[in-house]
C-alpha cells in the first residue's frame, strides 16, 4: 500500500492573535492509530478566538510541505508584539506494516528593521528605530526599549541623494557612553534625503525621506 500521512496535532505560537495554541486530532486524543476512517475535527469559538489562525496555518503548512515558496506577506501573520512565530505539526505515517511518528517545525521571523523618520519644522527627526535581529538576540520587545538610540552604532545622512550613490555629509558616530543625536538641521536646498542607520550588530537600514 502507499504510505498515508495523517496530522495528529498542531501547535502554534504568535500566529495572529494566538500566543500559544494546540489542537489534537480525535484518534490521537483517543490514542488510536488508524487510517481506515476519516477524522473530522470541528473548531468552535467566538470571533478572535483563533479559528482563522489555525486554518491559515494549515494552508501555509501544506504549501511548504509540497515544495511551494511563501510570499513575504506571511510575516504579517506574526503577532504584532513578537519577532517570530512557530508552528509544530505532528504526523502519523502509515505504511503497510509500520506506523511512523514524525514532527515538522516551522519558524517564521521578521528579519527587517522598522524606523520612523520625518521632517519637522526644518529638522530631520528619527522618532524610532527597531532593528529586529538585534532585539531578538537581546530578547527585547518594542515596548521595553527605553531609547532606540541605545541600539545604534552610527547614522549617516545624504541631504541630496541622487538615487545612485550615497554621499553622506553627516556622520553621527557617538563616543563612549554617548548616543547619536537623532535630530538634525536640514540644510537649505536639500532634495531627497537618504539616511543610513547602523545598529550594534553592524547591520544597516537605509531610508529615503522626501
Protein Blocks (a to p, Z undefined) as FASTA:
>chain_A
ZZddddfbdcdehiajbfbacdddfklmnopacfkbccddddeddehilmmmmmmmmmmm
mmmmnopacdfklmmmpcfkbcbdcdddddddddfkbccddddddddddfbdcdddddee
hiacdfbdcdfklmmmnopafklmmblklmpfbdcddfbdghlaccdfbdcdddehiace
kiacddehiacdddddddfkopacddddZZ
